[in-house]
Amino acid sequence: MGTEWFDLTGRVALVTGSSQGLGFTLARGLAEAGATVVLNGRDAERLAGAVERLRDAGLDARGYVFDVTRREDVAAAIARIEREAGPIDVLVNNAGIQRRAPLEQVEGAVWREVLDTNLTAPFLVGQHVARGMIARRAGKIINICSLMSEVGRPTIAPYTAAKGGLKMLTKAMATEWARHNIQVNGIGPGYFKTEMNRALFEDEQFDAWIRERTPARRWGAPEELIGPAVFLASDASSFVSGQIIYVDGGILATL
Ligand SMILES: NC(=O)c1ccc[n+]([C@@H]2O[C@H](COP(=O)([O-])OP(=O)(O)OC[C@H]3O[C@@H](n4cnc5c(N)ncnc54)[C@H](O)[C@@H]3O)[C@@H](O)[C@H]2O)c1
């Protein structure tokens, strides 16, 4: 198998929540593999900055401001992206939020916000993008899951429920859409130093615990997610569907 199996030249890839963090790195990786990448975020200025950074690196990038939790906005944005950038070949459902509180104190509004962003949005965006993919009989969807798709930790119950649901949504999408030649898979990152985890990596005790608890004895580098993402976005994974690839330095493999 030559490297052309991993080549994304001519493909359009939408990565949600990609003006910073893991989404930005994933978008850069897909663009470096040849894709035209469509970045998304809610803050127009931050998004424009991210698009510019990719363009400055000679990559093909565009930005579209919309909130992935708003059904009407999602529908309008997908239609506009497909009109202007071309049909979406690859969707990465990456946008996510974390809200920490003891479970018995979690407010209803917080529960809904976390579920809306981490679980309902991948359904909404996935549904709108998949309609075009079904008509074209080709597509790749990658849902960014988490260790919390498998296990729990104190103070992050809504996130855990949402990411567990996202793993099962991945399987449901794979089950219904594989016959249309759409492969749907997930990537479950372990612990990576991004804004979302600032409270964790700035906490010396937690940092030490992660190093001790992870068989690789370190945090992940965002670039380490690119290989699995390019694989799942490319022809190399044409018969892979419904899987979650955990990129976690072995943490889920051990007690
Ligand atoms: N950092 C980690 O260690 C880690 C581990 C496992 C899973 N993840 C997952 O990876 C994904 C990216 O996380 P990150 O660490 O880069 O966090 P981050 O906070 O740096 O980035 C998340 C991005 O999503 C955007 N976003 C949030 N809600 C949105 C909405 N409604 N519409 C559009 N954009 C929205 C945010 O503005 C932000 O740019 C998330 O799904 C997260 O759950 C991260």
The ligand as an SDF file (V2000), in Angstrom:
LIG
                    3D

 44 48  0  0  0  0  0  0  0  0999 V2000
   -7.7240   18.1720   25.6040 N   0  0  0  0  0  0  0  0  0  0  0  0
   -7.9100   16.9040   25.9190 C   0  0  0  0  0  0  0  0  0  0  0  0
   -7.0970   16.3090   26.6350 O   0  0  0  0  0  0  0  0  0  0  0  0
   -9.1080   16.1460   25.4100 C   0  0  0  0  0  0  0  0  0  0  0  0
   -9.2430   14.8110   25.8090 C   0  0  0  0  0  0  0  0  0  0  0  0
  -10.3170   14.0840   25.3270 C   0  0  0  0  0  0  0  0  0  0  0  0
  -11.2300   14.6640   24.4790 C   0  0  0  0  0  0  0  0  0  0  0  0
  -11.0750   15.9670   24.1150 N   0  0  0  0  0  0  0  0  0  0  0  0
  -12.0680   16.5040   23.1830 C   0  0  0  0  0  0  0  0  0  0  0  0
  -11.4220   17.1280   22.1170 O   0  0  0  0  0  0  0  0  0  0  0  0
  -12.2500   18.1670   21.5980 C   0  0  0  0  0  0  0  0  0  0  0  0
  -11.4520   19.4610   21.5250 C   0  0  0  0  0  0  0  0  0  0  0  0
  -11.1000   19.8430   22.8470 O   0  0  0  0  0  0  0  0  0  0  0  0
   -9.8810   20.8120   23.2070 P   0  0  0  0  0  0  0  0  0  0  0  0
   -9.1460   20.1780   24.3250 O   0  0  0  0  0  0  0  0  0  0  0  0
   -9.1630   21.2170   21.9750 O   0  0  0  0  0  0  0  0  0  0  0  0
  -10.6990   22.0340   23.8530 O   0  0  0  0  0  0  0  0  0  0  0  0
  -10.7250   23.5950   23.5150 P   0  0  0  0  0  0  0  0  0  0  0  0
  -11.5990   24.1940   24.5490 O   0  0  0  0  0  0  0  0  0  0  0  0
   -9.3350   24.1040   23.3570 O   0  0  0  0  0  0  0  0  0  0  0  0
  -11.4290   23.6180   22.0820 O   0  0  0  0  0  0  0  0  0  0  0  0
  -12.7890   23.3720   21.8820 C   0  0  0  0  0  0  0  0  0  0  0  0
  -13.2960   24.3030   20.8230 C   0  0  0  0  0  0  0  0  0  0  0  0
  -14.6790   24.0500   20.5730 O   0  0  0  0  0  0  0  0  0  0  0  0
  -15.3220   25.3010   20.4420 C   0  0  0  0  0  0  0  0  0  0  0  0
  -16.7650   25.1990   20.7260 N   0  0  0  0  0  0  0  0  0  0  0  0
  -17.3380   24.9200   21.9080 C   0  0  0  0  0  0  0  0  0  0  0  0
  -18.6810   24.9850   21.7840 N   0  0  0  0  0  0  0  0  0  0  0  0
  -18.9480   25.3140   20.4950 C   0  0  0  0  0  0  0  0  0  0  0  0
  -20.1380   25.5450   19.7630 C   0  0  0  0  0  0  0  0  0  0  0  0
  -21.3460   25.4510   20.3670 N   0  0  0  0  0  0  0  0  0  0  0  0
  -20.0470   25.8350   18.4470 N   0  0  0  0  0  0  0  0  0  0  0  0
  -18.8430   25.9370   17.8400 C   0  0  0  0  0  0  0  0  0  0  0  0
  -17.6760   25.7590   18.4860 N   0  0  0  0  0  0  0  0  0  0  0  0
  -17.7260   25.4440   19.8040 C   0  0  0  0  0  0  0  0  0  0  0  0
  -14.6100   26.1720   21.4670 C   0  0  0  0  0  0  0  0  0  0  0  0
  -14.8610   27.5340   21.2450 O   0  0  0  0  0  0  0  0  0  0  0  0
  -13.1720   25.7750   21.2360 C   0  0  0  0  0  0  0  0  0  0  0  0
  -12.5870   26.5080   20.1920 O   0  0  0  0  0  0  0  0  0  0  0  0
  -13.4610   18.2440   22.5290 C   0  0  0  0  0  0  0  0  0  0  0  0
  -14.5300   17.5180   21.9840 O   0  0  0  0  0  0  0  0  0  0  0  0
  -12.9580   17.5740   23.7910 C   0  0  0  0  0  0  0  0  0  0  0  0
  -13.9930   17.0310   24.5550 O   0  0  0  0  0  0  0  0  0  0  0  0
  -10.0350   16.7310   24.5660 C   0  0  0  0  0  0  0  0  0  0  0  0
  1  2  1  0
  2  3  2  0
  2  4  1  0
  4  5  1  0
  4 44  2  0
  5  6  2  0
  6  7  1  0
  7  8  2  0
  8  9  1  0
  8 44  1  0
  9 10  1  0
  9 42  1  0
 10 11  1  0
 11 12  1  0
 11 40  1  0
 12 13  1  0
 13 14  1  0
 14 15  2  0
 14 16  1  0
 14 17  1  0
 17 18  1  0
 18 19  2  0
 18 20  1  0
 18 21  1  0
 21 22  1  0
 22 23  1  0
 23 24  1  0
 23 38  1  0
 24 25  1  0
 25 26  1  0
 25 36  1  0
 26 27  1  0
 26 35  1  0
 27 28  2  0
 28 29  1  0
 29 30  1  0
 29 35  2  0
 30 31  1  0
 30 32  2  0
 32 33  1  0
 33 34  2  0
 34 35  1  0
 36 37  1  0
 36 38  1  0
 38 39  1  0
 40 41  1  0
 40 42  1  0
 42 43  1  0
M  CHG  2   8   1  16  -1
M  END
$$$$
